[in-house]
């Protein structure tokens, strides 16, 4: 092996080698540019404890993995694939001579799950662990479990630029912490606030042009995502000097384009690298001495309420801002320009939140179930996975049939895990294999997981068509990956066979029909205005009205951006109602709604077929009869009140009498107020209902009979004597008594009481009636509860007034000696 370069980490390599010789775990904290990524694995190669086995180096990104493998191979005077190799999705350079294998973080979990003993691995190095990806955290938790149970000789080294080394050391059972101070050149940090109304791409383009005019060297500009990078590039083209190249750097680029972005500019030329946070750590871009930081980053955020993971543009953390600025001082003095005010730096969050705290955990839970761990919290995580997110993941996996009620992996779940896809896409591919469309589904799954394939159309059917015919090396590699994913799966996905042969296919698989098995909760139905949809999960979504998909009735949405109730559809495919019914019969629910129609005073029955919040069909059914009709009547009364009943005058009178008895005498006289009757409809009314769903069929006699049943049998015969319906007047008239108020009222013409020298009463003479004395025209004259007193007192004034108004009627001076009458004059006069 050639002599290794003298980099800052070189000084601590002896301490690190001793730590891993004397123990199994260590933590190395070294700033960017210290050389840890390339020098540490090479320095470990001669260690005796390797015993011919490999060193596994984990990198958070493919770009970093390729760059690290290439640089180490270069230091050995080799090409990647010899002593140093790399392996990642769609790309691998490994041989029998490989001793250092650089992989992306997700590879480790699959290696452990496929063979937990890791027989060919002597050490696992977790590089850039401060990024705290979900794959990195999970990989370390699994590695610790393997070390504790199967491989006590397995070495684990956690390396980071900015990390709480003591906390990680504690997780690694008190491992020693070795720190390299690093070496960097001074960086002049400047601030150039972006006005609030100025788009970030405009501010960035202006800052880049100014930096190129004022400073030497190449420029590294940090932007939140591809969209902003492309817009900034458009604003710079033709407006900078011809000796300057503009190159993008983001995850969606193919490997060659990414590698070109990190190479130094040719002699005599400068370079402007427009990058996402992918350039914060792990890689060095030679020649950069100016960094311009937008202060923004795009991070995935999982929303439990909707079950969606969205990319959200957020402020960077202080740690990320320092990492970005440090890129300007890797090889010489540099300048870092921040597009915000200096005092805003203190308000930035100190670190980017660990992904495990904000991610969809369904894949992690599926892997844990395959590992035999029903509860991921039992593993040694630096930050335990949140319980709500785990519960949501368990519900999803249960709905997909991947785990049983105890959280154990089912045979279907095991087959899904072998697909090495996110769980929803794994379920889609597995289901598609049953109909011979496994390859189509695998193509679609790769398209969705490898951003940029097939173009950027919202319509996934269109992108899938382009992907199938794309001649680029990246597309070819992606199609090869899809072929590997679509290899026959074991039962039960193959309907009982141990090995599947695809049945004859009828054309290519429709993207929308395939996606139904991945996102049944994101089936969308058009509503109202063109481009507006409601999803099966109840959320709203919008699409540009000019997009051809905006006119479709049904879509399946795979990607949404923005707020939950007004999210923008970023990727979707059309689907037909028949395809929905065929693919998701178990999710379509028939609901019968029985509701009262006030206009017809009848109960109507509607049958609706629902896919979550989406209505697929609805129709009216015949009105219910029998007990169902009676129950519907009771429900309508509870919702709309007793006024729906056709209360006759007699039924109302009975109710008022009973209520008066209850208020005056208490129990057991029943409470027949609205609240009491509504609370006990099943007791008094339901037994008497005729079994028809119309209030017009509930006769008044039914109500009277029903009310009487509330009165104990022994009291029923006393109703008439205690609260009579009428008063027998001296005139011979039967005048109704009104019990509606607090006191019973008798409204009667005054002539009908002539000759009566005692006040009318009820309840065996214990309750005096309130007399509302009326004129011959039935207009109130006076109200009294002392009739004899009225005759002796007020009658004189009343007589005088009434004689003038009603001269044809009798108005005696002494009403007590005059016969009562209901006529204008007594008979015979």
CORMO-V786121 format. One record per helix or strand of 2 or more residues. SS is the DSSP state (H for helix, E for strand). FROM is the first residue (numbers start at 1). LEN is the number of residues. If there is no record, write none. Layout:
BEGIN
ss=SS from=FROM len=LEN
ss=SS from=FROM len=LEN
END
This chain:
BEGIN
ss=H from=8 len=15
ss=E from=25 len=6
ss=H from=36 len=9
ss=H from=48 len=3
ss=E from=54 len=6
ss=H from=62 len=14
ss=E from=84 len=5
ss=E from=91 len=3
ss=E from=100 len=5
ss=H from=105 len=10
ss=E from=121 len=6
ss=H from=129 len=3
ss=H from=134 len=16
ss=E from=155 len=6
ss=H from=165 len=7
ss=E from=176 len=5
ss=E from=187 len=5
ss=H from=200 len=15
ss=E from=218 len=5
ss=H from=226 len=11
ss=E from=244 len=6
ss=H from=255 len=8
ss=E from=270 len=6
ss=H from=277 len=3
ss=E from=288 len=6
ss=E from=296 len=8
ss=E from=308 len=8
ss=H from=318 len=12
ss=E from=334 len=5
ss=H from=342 len=6
ss=H from=355 len=3
ss=H from=362 len=9
ss=H from=376 len=3
ss=H from=387 len=13
ss=H from=411 len=7
ss=H from=423 len=11
ss=H from=438 len=12
ss=H from=460 len=10
ss=H from=473 len=13
ss=H from=511 len=5
ss=H from=520 len=3
ss=E from=523 len=4
ss=E from=532 len=4
ss=E from=540 len=3
ss=H from=548 len=4
ss=E from=554 len=8
ss=H from=564 len=3
ss=E from=567 len=8
ss=H from=577 len=7
ss=H from=585 len=3
ss=E from=588 len=10
ss=E from=602 len=10
ss=E from=614 len=8
ss=H from=626 len=15
ss=H from=642 len=3
ss=H from=649 len=17
ss=H from=674 len=6
ss=H from=681 len=4
ss=H from=686 len=3
ss=H from=695 len=3
ss=H from=700 len=9
ss=H from=713 len=4
ss=H from=719 len=4
ss=E from=726 len=3
ss=E from=734 len=5
ss=E from=745 len=5
ss=H from=750 len=4
ss=E from=761 len=2
ss=E from=767 len=2
ss=E from=770 len=5
ss=E from=780 len=5
ss=H from=787 len=6
ss=H from=795 len=11
ss=H from=815 len=3
END
